[in-house]
Amino acid sequence: MKTKLCQTARVVLMAGAAIAVAAPVHAGIGSLSSAAQQAASSAPARQRTWTLGDYSEVRLVSIEAGAAPNQHPTRVPADLLLAQLRAIRSQTANADAPLFSNGELKDLAESLSKALAIAAPSDDVVFVSSARRDDGSFFVPSAVTARLFVQGGALQLIVHDARFDFFDRARGTHTRPDFEFGARAKAGNAVLQSASAASKRSDWLEVPLVMPSAAAPAAAVPMPSPAAAATLPAPRAREAVSADEIEQRLLTLKRLRERGLISEEEYQQKRKEILALL
């Protein structure tokens, strides 16, 4: 009897030891899994919005419905983008002028380069760039709005508006401008041309990923892709417009109507927007 009790006790002790050894192993696996999940959930999201100023920014958005995956991510040097964008001109009823002013191009090119470097195949890049332009745009900021992506080894640039006149209306009504960024399926309002790019549509240029000069080409290099989302931030408030500036705009507007450069309807609409700033 004593021998049987000893054998039974020995079996119980061995089973207990096995449980004691096994328990920390399972606890360790569980704690490592929780730590990994916690680290993943707390990892910072990749940047998807680059704010350049009031009413100016670059943003990653979901690709248009039905579009083929883009060749993203792609490293496109900022100096290459700057040179190609500088070569693009826009035709309007009143002028044939560079699409961008020199003052806006540096920051825009740098932000576009960053966006393309982290874009996923399911991302498009859209941007709005607002600046004062020396082409009769009432001496107030006007916006260039566009969508771009890499396909066929080239940068596809679709411009919806080359001179979107939004500023006075936004200031007078305190409402956010409704920007449109260009679409694959529908032509926008812009008419573009560039000696270094092919025209796929009046508003759509296929820009080669090489310098538009004798300089050595800069190759596109694949980069890691992100998974995050963001929304456009609200524009910051601007200073009040002085009475002298409003008077100057009204005089300029009147002169444009007298010279037949704008219609009576355009004159009245613009005059109402300017007066709303008083």
BELFENMO-V74661 format. One record per residue. N is the residue number from 1. SS is DSSP state (helix for helix, strand for strand, loop for the rest). OMEGA is omega in degrees with one decimal (999 if undefined). NEAR is the number of other C-alpha atoms within 8 Angstrom. Layout:
n=N ss=SS omega=OMEGA near=NEAR
n=N ss=SS omega=OMEGA near=NEAR
This chain:
n=1 ss=loop omega=-179.8 near=4
n=2 ss=helix omega=179.0 near=5
n=3 ss=helix omega=179.1 near=6
n=4 ss=helix omega=179.0 near=7
n=5 ss=helix omega=178.8 near=8
n=6 ss=helix omega=179.0 near=8
n=7 ss=helix omega=179.2 near=8
n=8 ss=helix omega=179.3 near=8
n=9 ss=helix omega=-179.5 near=8
n=10 ss=helix omega=179.1 near=8
n=11 ss=helix omega=-179.6 near=8
n=12 ss=helix omega=179.8 near=8
n=13 ss=helix omega=179.4 near=8
n=14 ss=helix omega=178.3 near=8
n=15 ss=helix omega=179.1 near=8
n=16 ss=helix omega=179.3 near=8
n=17 ss=helix omega=179.4 near=8
n=18 ss=helix omega=178.8 near=8
n=19 ss=helix omega=-179.6 near=8
n=20 ss=helix omega=179.2 near=8
n=21 ss=helix omega=-175.2 near=8
n=22 ss=helix omega=-173.6 near=8
n=23 ss=helix omega=179.7 near=8
n=24 ss=helix omega=179.5 near=8
n=25 ss=helix omega=179.9 near=8
n=26 ss=helix omega=178.5 near=8
n=27 ss=helix omega=179.7 near=8
n=28 ss=helix omega=177.9 near=8
n=29 ss=helix omega=179.8 near=8
n=30 ss=helix omega=-178.0 near=8
n=31 ss=helix omega=177.1 near=8
n=32 ss=helix omega=178.8 near=8
n=33 ss=helix omega=179.2 near=8
n=34 ss=helix omega=-179.9 near=8
n=35 ss=helix omega=179.7 near=8
n=36 ss=helix omega=179.5 near=8
n=37 ss=helix omega=-179.4 near=8
n=38 ss=helix omega=179.0 near=8
n=39 ss=helix omega=-179.8 near=8
n=40 ss=helix omega=-177.8 near=7
n=41 ss=helix omega=-178.3 near=6
n=42 ss=helix omega=179.9 near=6
n=43 ss=loop omega=-178.5 near=6
n=44 ss=loop omega=179.2 near=4
n=45 ss=loop omega=176.3 near=7
n=46 ss=loop omega=-179.8 near=7
n=47 ss=loop omega=178.3 near=6
n=48 ss=loop omega=178.9 near=10
n=49 ss=strand omega=177.1 near=11
n=50 ss=strand omega=-178.5 near=9
n=51 ss=strand omega=-177.4 near=7
n=52 ss=strand omega=-177.8 near=9
n=53 ss=strand omega=177.2 near=6
n=54 ss=loop omega=178.1 near=7
n=55 ss=loop omega=177.6 near=8
n=56 ss=strand omega=177.0 near=11
n=57 ss=strand omega=175.8 near=13
n=58 ss=strand omega=-177.2 near=16
n=59 ss=strand omega=170.1 near=12
n=60 ss=strand omega=178.9 near=13
n=61 ss=strand omega=177.3 near=9
n=62 ss=strand omega=179.8 near=7
n=63 ss=loop omega=179.8 near=9
n=64 ss=loop omega=-178.0 near=8
n=65 ss=loop omega=177.0 near=4
n=66 ss=loop omega=-178.1 near=4
n=67 ss=loop omega=176.2 near=6
n=68 ss=loop omega=178.9 near=4
n=69 ss=loop omega=179.0 near=7
n=70 ss=loop omega=176.1 near=12
n=71 ss=loop omega=179.7 near=11
n=72 ss=loop omega=-3.0 near=16
n=73 ss=loop omega=-179.9 near=14
n=74 ss=loop omega=175.9 near=14
n=75 ss=strand omega=176.4 near=12
n=76 ss=loop omega=-177.0 near=14
n=77 ss=loop omega=-178.0 near=8
n=78 ss=helix omega=-178.9 near=10
n=79 ss=helix omega=175.3 near=7
n=80 ss=helix omega=178.1 near=12
n=81 ss=helix omega=-179.6 near=12
n=82 ss=helix omega=-178.6 near=11
n=83 ss=helix omega=-179.2 near=10
n=84 ss=helix omega=178.9 near=12
n=85 ss=helix omega=179.3 near=10
n=86 ss=helix omega=-177.2 near=11
n=87 ss=loop omega=-175.6 near=11
n=88 ss=loop omega=177.6 near=13
n=89 ss=strand omega=-179.0 near=12
n=90 ss=strand omega=177.8 near=13
n=91 ss=strand omega=175.8 near=11
n=92 ss=loop omega=-179.9 near=8
n=93 ss=loop omega=-174.4 near=4
n=94 ss=loop omega=-172.3 near=6
n=95 ss=loop omega=169.0 near=7
n=96 ss=strand omega=-170.4 near=8
n=97 ss=strand omega=174.1 near=8
n=98 ss=strand omega=179.9 near=10
n=99 ss=loop omega=-178.3 near=11
n=100 ss=loop omega=170.1 near=11
n=101 ss=loop omega=-178.4 near=10
n=102 ss=helix omega=-176.3 near=7
n=103 ss=helix omega=-176.9 near=5
n=104 ss=helix omega=-168.0 near=11
n=105 ss=helix omega=-173.9 near=12
n=106 ss=helix omega=-179.1 near=9
n=107 ss=helix omega=-180.0 near=8
n=108 ss=helix omega=-179.2 near=12
n=109 ss=helix omega=179.7 near=12
n=110 ss=helix omega=-179.4 near=9
n=111 ss=helix omega=177.1 near=10
n=112 ss=helix omega=177.8 near=12
n=113 ss=helix omega=178.8 near=13
n=114 ss=helix omega=-178.6 near=8
n=115 ss=helix omega=-179.9 near=13
n=116 ss=helix omega=-177.9 near=14
n=117 ss=helix omega=180.0 near=15
n=118 ss=helix omega=-179.9 near=13
n=119 ss=loop omega=174.8 near=16
n=120 ss=loop omega=175.6 near=11
n=121 ss=loop omega=-179.8 near=9
n=122 ss=loop omega=179.9 near=9
n=123 ss=strand omega=161.6 near=12
n=124 ss=strand omega=173.2 near=14
n=125 ss=strand omega=174.9 near=15
n=126 ss=strand omega=177.2 near=13
n=127 ss=strand omega=168.6 near=13
n=128 ss=strand omega=-179.1 near=14
n=129 ss=strand omega=-176.8 near=12
n=130 ss=strand omega=-179.7 near=12
n=131 ss=strand omega=171.7 near=10
n=132 ss=loop omega=-175.3 near=10
n=133 ss=loop omega=-176.0 near=11
n=134 ss=loop omega=-179.6 near=6
n=135 ss=loop omega=177.3 near=6
n=136 ss=loop omega=-179.2 near=7
n=137 ss=loop omega=176.4 near=12
n=138 ss=loop omega=175.8 near=7
n=139 ss=loop omega=174.8 near=9
n=140 ss=loop omega=-179.1 near=9
n=141 ss=loop omega=169.3 near=11
n=142 ss=strand omega=-170.5 near=14
n=143 ss=strand omega=165.9 near=14
n=144 ss=strand omega=179.4 near=16
n=145 ss=strand omega=-173.4 near=17
n=146 ss=strand omega=173.2 near=15
n=147 ss=strand omega=175.8 near=14
n=148 ss=strand omega=-178.8 near=11
n=149 ss=strand omega=-179.7 near=13
n=150 ss=strand omega=176.3 near=12
n=151 ss=strand omega=178.2 near=9
n=152 ss=loop omega=-179.9 near=5
n=153 ss=loop omega=-179.3 near=8
n=154 ss=strand omega=177.2 near=10
n=155 ss=strand omega=179.2 near=12
n=156 ss=strand omega=-177.8 near=12
n=157 ss=strand omega=178.0 near=12
n=158 ss=strand omega=-177.0 near=14
n=159 ss=strand omega=176.7 near=16
n=160 ss=strand omega=179.3 near=16
n=161 ss=strand omega=176.6 near=15
n=162 ss=strand omega=179.3 near=13
n=163 ss=strand omega=-178.8 near=8
n=164 ss=strand omega=-177.0 near=9
n=165 ss=loop omega=-173.4 near=9
n=166 ss=loop omega=-162.2 near=9
n=167 ss=helix omega=-177.2 near=9
n=168 ss=helix omega=179.6 near=10
n=169 ss=helix omega=179.7 near=11
n=170 ss=helix omega=180.0 near=11
n=171 ss=helix omega=-176.5 near=9
n=172 ss=helix omega=-176.5 near=10
n=173 ss=helix omega=-178.9 near=7
n=174 ss=loop omega=178.3 near=7
n=175 ss=loop omega=-179.8 near=7
n=176 ss=loop omega=177.6 near=7
n=177 ss=loop omega=178.0 near=6
n=178 ss=loop omega=-177.0 near=4
n=179 ss=loop omega=172.1 near=6
n=180 ss=loop omega=-165.6 near=8
n=181 ss=loop omega=-178.5 near=14
n=182 ss=loop omega=-175.5 near=14
n=183 ss=loop omega=177.6 near=11
n=184 ss=loop omega=-171.2 near=7
n=185 ss=loop omega=-174.0 near=4
n=186 ss=loop omega=-179.2 near=6
n=187 ss=loop omega=176.7 near=11
n=188 ss=loop omega=-174.4 near=10
n=189 ss=loop omega=-172.6 near=9
n=190 ss=loop omega=171.1 near=13
n=191 ss=loop omega=-170.9 near=10
n=192 ss=strand omega=172.0 near=13
n=193 ss=strand omega=176.9 near=11
n=194 ss=loop omega=-179.8 near=9
n=195 ss=loop omega=-176.3 near=6
n=196 ss=loop omega=-177.8 near=9
n=197 ss=strand omega=177.1 near=10
n=198 ss=strand omega=-179.5 near=8
n=199 ss=strand omega=176.4 near=10
n=200 ss=strand omega=179.4 near=8
n=201 ss=strand omega=-177.9 near=7
n=202 ss=loop omega=-178.4 near=10
n=203 ss=loop omega=-170.3 near=14
n=204 ss=strand omega=176.9 near=12
n=205 ss=strand omega=173.0 near=15
n=206 ss=strand omega=-170.9 near=12
n=207 ss=strand omega=179.4 near=12
n=208 ss=strand omega=-179.4 near=9
n=209 ss=loop omega=174.6 near=13
n=210 ss=loop omega=179.2 near=9
n=211 ss=loop omega=178.9 near=12
n=212 ss=loop omega=-179.1 near=9
n=213 ss=loop omega=-179.8 near=4
n=214 ss=loop omega=-179.2 near=5
n=215 ss=loop omega=-179.4 near=6
n=216 ss=loop omega=-179.3 near=6
n=217 ss=loop omega=175.8 near=7
n=218 ss=loop omega=-175.0 near=10
n=219 ss=loop omega=175.0 near=8
n=220 ss=loop omega=-176.7 near=8
n=221 ss=strand omega=178.5 near=7
n=222 ss=loop omega=179.0 near=9
n=223 ss=loop omega=177.1 near=10
n=224 ss=loop omega=-178.5 near=7
n=225 ss=loop omega=-179.3 near=10
n=226 ss=loop omega=172.4 near=9
n=227 ss=loop omega=-179.1 near=7
n=228 ss=loop omega=179.7 near=8
n=229 ss=loop omega=178.1 near=7
n=230 ss=loop omega=179.3 near=6
n=231 ss=loop omega=178.3 near=5
n=232 ss=loop omega=176.8 near=6
n=233 ss=loop omega=178.1 near=4
n=234 ss=loop omega=179.8 near=5
n=235 ss=loop omega=178.0 near=7
n=236 ss=loop omega=-179.4 near=5
n=237 ss=loop omega=177.7 near=4
n=238 ss=loop omega=177.6 near=4
n=239 ss=loop omega=177.6 near=4
n=240 ss=loop omega=178.4 near=4
n=241 ss=loop omega=-178.2 near=8
n=242 ss=loop omega=178.7 near=6
n=243 ss=helix omega=179.9 near=7
n=244 ss=helix omega=179.3 near=6
n=245 ss=helix omega=177.8 near=8
n=246 ss=helix omega=178.2 near=13
n=247 ss=helix omega=179.9 near=8
n=248 ss=helix omega=178.4 near=8
n=249 ss=helix omega=179.5 near=11
n=250 ss=helix omega=178.4 near=10
n=251 ss=helix omega=177.9 near=8
n=252 ss=helix omega=179.4 near=9
n=253 ss=helix omega=178.9 near=12
n=254 ss=helix omega=-179.9 near=9
n=255 ss=helix omega=177.9 near=8
n=256 ss=helix omega=177.8 near=10
n=257 ss=helix omega=-178.9 near=12
n=258 ss=helix omega=179.4 near=7
n=259 ss=loop omega=177.7 near=7
n=260 ss=loop omega=-178.0 near=7
n=261 ss=loop omega=174.1 near=8
n=262 ss=loop omega=-179.3 near=9
n=263 ss=loop omega=177.3 near=8
n=264 ss=helix omega=179.0 near=7
n=265 ss=helix omega=177.5 near=6
n=266 ss=helix omega=178.5 near=8
n=267 ss=helix omega=-177.7 near=12
n=268 ss=helix omega=179.8 near=8
n=269 ss=helix omega=-179.1 near=8
n=270 ss=helix omega=179.0 near=9
n=271 ss=helix omega=178.9 near=10
n=272 ss=helix omega=180.0 near=8
n=273 ss=helix omega=179.8 near=11
n=274 ss=helix omega=179.3 near=14
n=275 ss=helix omega=179.8 near=8
n=276 ss=loop omega=179.9 near=8
n=277 ss=loop omega=-179.9 near=10
n=278 ss=loop omega=999 near=7
